[in-house]
Amino acid sequence: MADDHDNTPEDGVFPPESKLPYEKWLEDAYRTVMLSALEHVSREGFEGEHHFYLTFRTDMPGVNIPARLSAQYPHEMTIVLQHQFWDLKVDRDAGTVSVGLSFGGVGSTLTIPIRAFTGFADPAIHLSLHFSAGEPEEGLEAPDTTPEAAAVADDTAESDASSQVVSLDAFRKKGPSPG
């Protein structure tokens, strides 16, 4: 007996190919959720155990990070926003997010085009969103390699070059010791 409500195409592929750009609309909606969360935190700060993991392509045009971070993370990087960050700004008109973070004791402002983000997570509520990012276009602006950024690159902070997550554990507030 056939189910009149089964919309699976005869070839069994699901979801069926659509003439409407649902995937793009969903990704745009997820990015809007991320931007709204970032804007909220920029105004109100974090409450409770909320904190964000932001993953982005470092090789996308318009990404502005210190040269040493570009060298350490040539393709993708994850930053954690929790206790130690400043000047979090979302500029929807410019299509960028900027935030101040400290790497090896050196303060830096990162500017990231919205299209460069590949992930957003708030582990406190088990929320994880993933986005696609286009390949970097040849001949367009590369990450910041100005003399100022190169000076930051000379900082000799210890780091694990194989890691794709920048750990800010050293800056987390420590609670009282048990016992």
Secondary structure, DSSP 8 states (H G I E B T S, - for coil): ---TT----TT--SS---SS-HHHHHHHHHHHHHHHHHHHHHHH---TT--EEEEEETTSTT-B--HHHHHHSSSEEEEEESSS-EEEEEETTTTEEEEEEEETTEEEEEEEEGGGEEEEEEGGGTEEEE-------TTS--S---HHHHHHHT------TT-SB---GGGS-------
